[in-house]
Amino acid sequence: MSTSVMDPGTAMMTLMTPEGKRDPYPLYEALRAYGPLLRLGPDQVVVTGHAECFRALREPGLLSTDGPVQDRMMPGWREHSSWVWLTKNMLFSNSPDHERYRRFFSVAFTPRRIAELRPVVEKLITELVDRLAETGADGEPVDFMAEFAFQVPMAVVGHMLGIPKEDWPSFRGPVGAITTALEPIRDLAQLDQGDAGMDWMAEYFTDLAAKRRAEPADDMVSEMTRARDERGELSEEELIANFMLLLVAGTEAPMDLIANAVRLAVAHPEHADALREDPSLAPGYIEETLRFDPAAQALNRMAATDLEFFGVPLTAGTKVTLLIAAGNRDPRRFTDPGRFDPYRSGNHALTLSGGAHFCLGAGLARMQSEIALPAVLRRFPALALAGEPTFRDQLVQRGFDRLPVKCG
């Protein structure tokens, strides 16, 4: 794929192809050649620069894709349950709803609450590493995505929310289906898969909330349902919508982070060996994974009013596509950005968003990954690929579909 003289329109179209989704980074560089902030038309701007993305994530005049924004960007979305539910959660909302949702749920993600979870997370990961060893005994190839990368965050978020263990496997299909609704689409029928996943999950959490009202337990669904009933800060639909967000974001993002970190360890055995010897290196390794090859590649914003952004006038309604994975490789911000360097200092990746929308579960995602990665590498010193990884047909939430490995 030659990108040296590719025009911006062709680069953006190529990003939507399976080849572009597998390796978008050369295409980001083709776009960057035209500047960190590129106008593709009268109502669309694409951002590849780190400073520009950083500011856009904190710019109150650039709105997240809530209901009114989607009315302009995706007419007809209200006929699809995936986006009807998405626009009732904190990720796809703006002031004042965003603050209301975030304030309500943030009590469950304080540093103290996350620290208290650490022993539980360590125990769950130990059990899953043991199970991975059994599955991959005698060199039997295993799909790391299905057997470990998904299992870790599902176990953690399942424990937090109070989802019965026997139900955990049921969520992988719906979670993956829901993330497809976040992709750029040309035909609203492409939302059908996400609709089905969302409908299943909405029914599940509606039923679980009802069970916890009848028989409360020591879990987040019981706690948040009780708080909603006592204070009335959220509607029932908003409660269910945000439970679904916590489950989807709480599994998909850590799953891809763990998988990408392991894939990079296989590709860089010197860094893997260092982690085996010294697990305290894990935080730097995970931060570099978030920068170098993040799952979250892009975010959308829309100009609320006419404004000037880095010298570029934006009229109200302009769509601003933030290619945050490109910003993570901006040579103006990072030295040798195309090199994976877990010892990099001042690593300010854009992956977990920023400002008011900074990922509420960032601390939990980091903790899981920082525990899981050394545990896997130390248990399996001969860990290697057992075939070519395959990618999901997605760019916004990019990640492996299958990652075949031999545990050794």
N, C-alpha and C positions, 0 to 999 in steps of 0.2 A: 504494500500500500504506500504509494508515493504521496507525500504531503508537502513537499518543498515549495511547490507553486500552486497549491490548492486554494481556490477562492473560498471565501467564508461560507457562501451558500452551499457549496458542494461539501465542505467539511461538516457542516451541521447535518446535512442529509446523510452523510456517511456514518455519522455518530449513531443514527437510528438503525443501521444495518447490523446483522449478527456479528460481522467482522469488526465493526466499529465499537460495539458493546464489549467484545472480548478484550480489545486493547484500544481504549479511547485516547491514550496519552499522546501519541503522535498527532492526532487530530486537534487536541488542545493546543499543541505547539503551533500547528498551522494557523489556528485562530489567533493565538497570541502575537503572531507576526504582524497582525494588523492593529495591534495595540491592546492594552488591558481592558478597554471598554469599547465595544464595537457595535455600531448601529447596523442592524440587518434590514431595517425598513422603518417606516414612519412610526410604527407602534411596537417595535421589538428591539431590545438592547441585550447583548450578550456580554457577560463580565468574566474575564479570565484572570484578572490581577488580584493579588492577595490583599493589598490595601483597599482596593475598591470593594471586594467581597466583604472584608472586615467591616467597612463602614456601612455597606448596604444592609448587613444583618442587624445593625443598630439604628438605622434611619427610620424614624417614625413615619415619614412620608411614603415609605415603601411597605405596602401591605402584604400580609400572608394571604393565602388563597382561601378566604372564608366564603360564605354563601354569596354575598353581593359581588365579590371579586369573581367567583366562578360564573355568575350570571353573565359577565362580560367575556370571560375567557373560554367557557365551555357551555354554551347555551344547550339546554336539554338535560343538564346533569341532574336536575331534581326528579327525573324519572328513574334514577338509578340509586339503589339503596347504599352502595358503597360510598358515594360522595355525600349523600344525605346524612349518613352517620359520621363521616370524616369531618364535616363542617360543624359538628357539635363537640369536637374535642379541642384540647388546648393547642395542638400543633397547627391546626388550620382555623385559627381564630385571631381576632384583633381586639384591641381595647374597646369596651371594658370587659368583654366576655373572657378574653385571654387571662387577664389578671384574676378574675373570679375563679376560673377553673384552676389556675396554677396555685393560687392561695389555698384552695380547698385541699388539693392533693399533695402539696409540698411538705406537709407535716410527716408524710410517710417516707420522705427521702432526705431527711436531715443527715448531716455527717454522723451524728450520734447513732441514728437508727441504722445507717449503713454499716458502721463499725460493729454494732451489736450483731449484725447478720453474718459477719465474717466466719465465725466458727461453723455456722450452718452451711455456708457456701463451701468451705474447705472440706467438710464431711461429704457433701453431695458430690463434689468433684473427685474426691478419693474413690467413692463408690463407682463413679462413671469411668474413671481410669481403669479400675479393676475389671469392669465389664468390657471395656475396650480390649483389654489384654486377653480376656476369654474369647471374645469374638474373633480377634486376630491371631489366635494361637497357631503355632506351626506355620507361620508365614502366610496365613490365609488373607488375601486382600479384603479390605473393608472400606466402606464409604465413610470417610471421616465426617462428612456433613450430617448424615443420618444417624451415625452411631455415637457421635460425641459433640460436634459443634452446635447442633440444635439441642441436644439433650441437656447440656449445661445450663443455658439460660432458661430453657423451659422448666427445668427442675427448680431453679432459683425463683423465677417469677411465679411458677405454680405454687411453690411453698408460700411465697408472700401473699398471694391472692387467696389462698385456701382452695385451690383446685385439686380435687382428689387425684392421687398419683395414677390411678388406672385410666384417667382421662387425658393425661399429658400427651400420649402419642396421637390423639385425635386432632391436635391443633396444628400440626405441621402443614397439612394441606391448606386449610383455611388461611393461615398466616401468609403463606406464599401467594395464595390467590389474591388476598387483599392488597398486597404490595404492587400487584400488576396495575391496580387502578391509579397508581401515582405516575405511571409512565405517560409520555406524550402520546396522544391518540388522534387518529384521523376519523375514526368511526366510533360512535357511542356504543356500538355493539361490543367493542373491545372491553367495555366495563362489565360485561355479563359475568365473567369469571370472578371478578372482585365482588360483584353483587352477591353471588352465591356464597362466597366465603364470609362476607359480612352478615348475611342473613343467618347463617348457621351460628356464628359467634354471638350475634345479638340475642338469639334465642337461648343460647347457653348461659350467657351472663344474666339475662332476665330471670331465668330459672334459678341460677345460683344465688342471686340477690334475694329472691323470695325465700329460698331455703335458709339463708343466713338471718333473715328477719324472724323466721319461725324458730330457728335454733342457732343463735349466735355462736361463733367460734373465735379463736385468737388468730385472726387473719385480717387482711386489708379490706376485703369485700364486706366483712361484718362491720369493721370500724367505719368505713366510708359510708356504708348504707345507713348505719345508725346516725352518723353526723348529718347526712342529708335529711333524714326524717326529722331530726331534732331542730335543725337550723333552717332548712328550706332554701339553702343557697343555690342549689342546682335542681333542675327538673329531673324526673326519673330517666328521661332519654339522655340527658347530659351525663348523668351518672354512668349509665350503661356504655355510652360512647367513649368515655374516658377510661373505663375498665378495659375496653377493647384496645384503646391506644396503648395502655400500659402493657398489655399482653403482646400486641404486635411489635411495638417498638422495643419492648423488653426482651424479645426473643430474636427478632431478625437482626438487629444491629449488633448485639454481642455475638451471635452465631457467625456472622460474616467477619467480625473482628478476630475472633479466635481462629477461624479457618485461614484467613489471610496471614495471620501471624505465624501459623504452623507452616503454611506454604513457603513463606519467606525464610523460615528456619531451615527448611529442606534445601532451599536455594542458596543459603548462606551458612554452611556448616560451621564456620568459625564463630559466628554469632550464637548459633545453637549450642556449641560446646561451652562458650562463655556463660550462657544462661544455666546450663547444667551444673556448672561449678559454683555459680553465684546467682541465686534467684533474685537477689536485690536489684539486679540489672533489668528486671522485667518492666518496671514502669517506663524507663527510657525506650525500651524495645516496643512497648505497646504504643507509646506516643508517636514513634516513628512510623509504625504500621498505620496509624490513623492518618498520618500525613502522606506517606508514600503511596499507599494503595487502599484508600478508604472504600467502604461500602456505599456511603452516601456521596454521590457524585455531583448532584445538582439540586438546587432549590429555586422555586419561582417566587417572585414578588411582583407587585403592580403599583405604579405611581398613583397615589391617592389624589394628588393635585398637580398642577404644573410646578416643576421644581428644576433646579440645576444640580447636576450630580457630576462632580469632577470635571466641571466645565462643559458638560453635555446637557443641553436642555431636554427635559423629559416632560411631555404633556400628560395630563391626567389620563389614566388608562393604559399607559405604556407598559408592556410586559417586560420585566427584567429577569433574564435567566442567569442565575449565579452558578457558574461552573466551579464549584468550590474545590473539586479535585484538581482543576487547573490552577486555582489560586494556591493550592498546597505545593505546587511545583514552580512558583513564580521565582525566577532567578534574581529579581530585585529584592526578594525577602530571604531566600535560602541559598546558601553556597552549594554549588553542585547539586541542584535539586533532584536530578534524576538518579542519584545514588542513594541506596538504602543504608542509612547510618544511624544505628540505635544509640550512638553516643553523642548525637547532635545536641547542641545546647540552644536554649531559647526557641524551642520547637512550638510554635503557635499555629497548630493546624486549625483549619476552619470546619472540620468534619462534624463537630458536635454543636454547630451553629454558634450563636452569640447574642449578646444583649438580652432582651426580654424572653427570647425564644431559646436561650441556651438549654441544652438537653437536661431535663430534670433528673434523668437516671444516669447521667454521665459517671458519677462516682461509683455506682453499682456496676456499670458495664466495665469500667476500668478494673475494678477489684476482681471480678470474675476472670477477666482475661489474664491479669497479672498472677493469679493463682493457677489457672488452668495450664498456661503455656509451659512454665517450668515443670509442672507435674507430669505433663505428657512427655516432654523431652528427657527428663530424668528416668522415667519408667521405660522409655523406648529409645535407647541410644542409637539404634540402627534404623530409626524411622526413615522411610523413603517413599517416594511416589510409586504406585503400582499401575500406573497408566496415566493417560493425559486427562487432566481435569476438564470438566465441561462447565460452561457458564449458563446461568439463567438468561433468558432473552429479555434482559432489563438493563437500563442504564441508570435511572434515578437511584434505585437501590440495587447496585450491581454486586454480584457475588457468584460463588460456585453453585452449580446444581449438584454436581458430584465431585468429590475429591478422593479418588481411590489411593489408599496407602497400604504399605506393609509395615507392621509394627516391629518386625524383626524377631 
